[in-house]
């Protein structure tokens, strides 16, 4: 039998490749980004004077703060609307559709997930643009006279996001619903609860973890996304990732982009800690 | 009452599935448009935009680049993830908690930030942008995914079979490659294909880290600058078709077994 230390060395040997990759291409780049955020770009050159000017300018420049506020507002809207749409869908699939067809129903619900992310936003542009599908249908039905200006507004961004995150939330809520023991329902019925009372007081509270996991994923993916707001929201109302990309591609101002990226990461981390804490409290 | 509720359920399903399918159906339908604009009225069907896609060498080489990057980077990600999962599941390692957290950390950071971090780092040490740097970025985002999927499927029930193999004289490598890996094959394949689809569809890292040779999402992105165009519809439909074929293949091959055993129990 090899010694414990030798076994441990062998175990580490399996873990080290992944760890080294993470260190070289994730942790070190993060450190480099933090360094950049403390440097400045003046003119076309990089000045390696260490200070917090980039962070200070975030709070001084109103369009940066406005970007963060736009991001938060859009993300909150998307998360709430997606939950409201996805919960009944997950519930109907889990409760109303026979087990034979549940798999198909889920597969159909997430089918658009397999379209390319960039193309999916473009497809919404087809539907929502000024002479697109929606406007032409509404005009021919005589609901409206002049086309609605939806493309390049917040409504379009939110629609595109909701379309993506309804699928995600349907999956997490469905997974939570089907693992509930039928005994809860029987016990509630034995104690005299009707269908609605059982749902409201028993099933709904038990599925909150599924909702929370989905909501957290929605928050993180939505607030960090550049593609959907850029294609659907246009340039009228920038969100933080759009502002970061502008600094990188247009102005080549890496220090400012780095500082903004770190601010975005801090916001996501706060949400992560809050969510993890909440789930822990729920479990105990 | 019961009937009323059924009507409510059915109309809700129609509404939500309608919402889910609306853009996809519009995309595919107007890829067959005859005219120059993918907006109503529909005046097809015509295959000329598909012809335009396949005769566009920029698009076809981007498609090829995307496939190469996705297949190879996922191979690396799966290999790294499998090794780490094996190490953590089969050896008691002190300080495993923080290391596991470090390996899965990229899952919680947005792709934009991962891509930008790599961009400034490569910039600083003078590595020029190419498909290779894109692949490196995709390994960063997919290794934690592969690790998590494979680690979750490694239970104690496989331990006895591994022990039996060892008693029969197999060495560590033989146990890992000829006993453990085959037992975990379904989850390894699932991790690989999920990783392939993520890499195949990834835009922002590929956009930031590529230069002359680009992947398909980046090429589609530059196509978008020309506004609404049936050619974009056609590319989008082709990508959709490829993904659906992959999903259906997976559904009817490796996941079939699981579905059957569920039904029996």
Contacts between the chains, C-beta under 8 A, distances in Angstrom:
chain1	res1	chain2	res2	distance
A	7	B	91	6.1
A	8	B	91	6.6
A	8	B	92	7.6
A	8	B	93	6.4
A	8	B	94	7.4
A	10	B	91	6.7
A	10	B	172	7.1
A	11	B	87	5.0
A	11	B	88	8.0
A	11	B	90	7.1
A	11	B	91	2.6
A	11	B	92	7.4
A	11	B	93	5.1
A	12	B	87	7.0
A	12	B	91	7.8
A	12	B	93	6.5
A	13	B	87	7.4
A	14	B	83	4.7
A	14	B	84	6.5
A	14	B	86	5.3
A	14	B	87	2.9
A	14	B	90	8.0
A	14	B	91	7.3
A	15	B	83	7.3
A	15	B	84	5.0
A	15	B	87	4.0
A	15	B	88	6.5
A	15	B	93	7.0
A	15	B	99	6.4
A	15	B	103	7.9
A	17	B	79	8.0
A	17	B	80	5.3
A	17	B	83	5.7
A	17	B	84	7.4
A	18	B	80	4.2
A	18	B	81	6.6
A	18	B	83	6.5
A	18	B	84	3.9
A	18	B	103	5.4
A	18	B	143	5.8
A	18	B	147	6.5
A	19	B	84	7.4
A	19	B	99	6.2
A	19	B	102	6.8
A	19	B	103	6.3
A	21	B	80	5.8
A	21	B	139	6.5
A	21	B	140	7.2
A	21	B	143	6.3
A	22	B	102	5.8
A	22	B	103	5.5
A	22	B	105	7.3
A	22	B	106	7.1
A	22	B	140	7.3
A	22	B	143	7.1
A	23	B	102	7.9
A	25	B	118	6.4
A	25	B	136	5.7
A	25	B	137	7.4
A	25	B	139	7.4
A	25	B	140	4.9
A	26	B	105	6.9
A	26	B	106	5.3
A	26	B	114	6.9
A	26	B	117	7.5
A	26	B	140	5.3
A	27	B	102	7.1
A	28	B	121	6.5
A	29	B	114	7.6
A	29	B	117	3.3
A	29	B	118	5.1
A	29	B	120	7.1
A	29	B	121	4.2
A	30	B	117	5.4
A	32	B	117	6.6
A	32	B	120	5.5
A	32	B	121	4.7
A	32	B	124	6.2
A	33	B	113	7.6
A	33	B	116	6.8
A	33	B	117	4.6
A	33	B	120	5.9
A	33	B	121	8.0
A	36	B	120	5.4
A	85	B	16	6.3
A	85	B	19	7.9
A	88	B	12	6.0
A	88	B	16	7.9
A	89	B	12	7.5
A	89	B	13	7.5
A	89	B	16	5.2
A	92	B	9	5.6
A	92	B	12	6.7
A	92	B	13	6.2
A	96	B	9	5.6
A	103	B	259	7.1
A	107	B	247	7.9
A	107	B	251	7.4
A	108	B	17	6.8
A	108	B	20	7.9
A	109	B	17	7.3
A	109	B	20	6.3
A	111	B	20	7.6
A	111	B	21	7.7
A	111	B	24	7.2
A	111	B	244	7.4
A	112	B	20	5.8
A	112	B	21	7.1
A	112	B	23	7.1
A	112	B	24	5.0
A	114	B	197	7.5
A	114	B	240	6.5
A	114	B	243	3.7
A	114	B	244	5.7
A	114	B	246	8.0
A	114	B	247	5.8
A	115	B	24	6.0
A	115	B	27	7.3
A	115	B	236	6.6
A	115	B	239	6.9
A	115	B	240	4.6
A	115	B	243	7.1
A	116	B	201	5.3
A	116	B	216	7.7
A	116	B	217	6.2
A	116	B	220	6.9
A	116	B	236	6.4
A	116	B	239	4.7
A	116	B	240	7.4
A	116	B	243	7.9
A	117	B	201	5.5
A	117	B	203	6.5
A	117	B	217	7.4
A	118	B	203	5.4
A	118	B	217	5.1
A	118	B	220	5.3
A	118	B	221	5.8
A	118	B	224	7.4
A	119	B	27	6.9
A	119	B	220	6.4
A	119	B	232	7.5
A	119	B	235	7.4
A	119	B	236	3.6
A	119	B	239	6.3
A	119	B	240	7.4
A	120	B	23	6.5
A	120	B	24	7.9
A	122	B	27	7.7
A	122	B	220	7.9
A	122	B	224	6.0
A	122	B	232	6.0
A	122	B	236	6.7
A	123	B	23	3.6
A	123	B	24	6.5
A	123	B	26	6.0
A	123	B	27	4.1
A	123	B	236	6.8
A	124	B	23	5.0
A	125	B	228	6.8
A	126	B	23	7.0
A	126	B	26	5.1
A	126	B	27	6.5
A	126	B	30	6.5
A	126	B	38	5.8
A	126	B	39	7.1
A	126	B	228	6.3
A	126	B	233	7.5
A	127	B	22	6.0
A	127	B	23	5.5
A	127	B	26	5.4
A	129	B	39	7.2
A	129	B	228	6.4
A	131	B	39	5.3
A	131	B	40	8.0
A	132	B	39	5.7
A	132	B	40	7.9
A	133	B	22	7.9
A	133	B	26	5.4
A	133	B	39	7.2
A	133	B	40	6.0
A	136	B	39	7.2
A	136	B	40	4.6
A	137	B	40	7.8
A	163	B	19	6.9
A	163	B	20	6.9
A	163	B	23	6.8
A	166	B	16	7.3
A	166	B	19	7.7
A	166	B	20	7.0
A	167	B	20	7.3
A	220	B	108	6.8
A	220	B	110	7.0
A	221	B	110	7.6
A	223	B	110	7.6
A	224	B	110	2.6
A	224	B	111	7.1
A	224	B	112	5.9
A	224	B	113	7.2
A	225	B	110	7.5
A	225	B	112	8.0
A	226	B	112	5.7
A	226	B	204	5.8
A	227	B	203	5.9
A	227	B	204	7.1
A	231	B	224	6.7
A	241	B	110	7.5
A	241	B	112	5.4
A	244	B	112	6.5
A	244	B	116	7.2
A	245	B	112	7.4
A	248	B	116	6.4
A	248	B	119	7.4
A	248	B	208	7.2
A	254	B	120	5.6
A	254	B	123	7.6
A	257	B	116	6.4
A	258	B	116	7.4
A	258	B	120	6.8
A	261	B	112	7.2
A	261	B	113	4.8
A	261	B	116	5.8
A	261	B	117	7.8
A	264	B	110	7.1
A	264	B	113	6.8
A	265	B	109	6.7
A	265	B	110	7.9
A	265	B	113	6.0
A	268	B	108	7.2
A	268	B	109	7.6
A	268	B	110	7.0
A	272	B	108	6.2
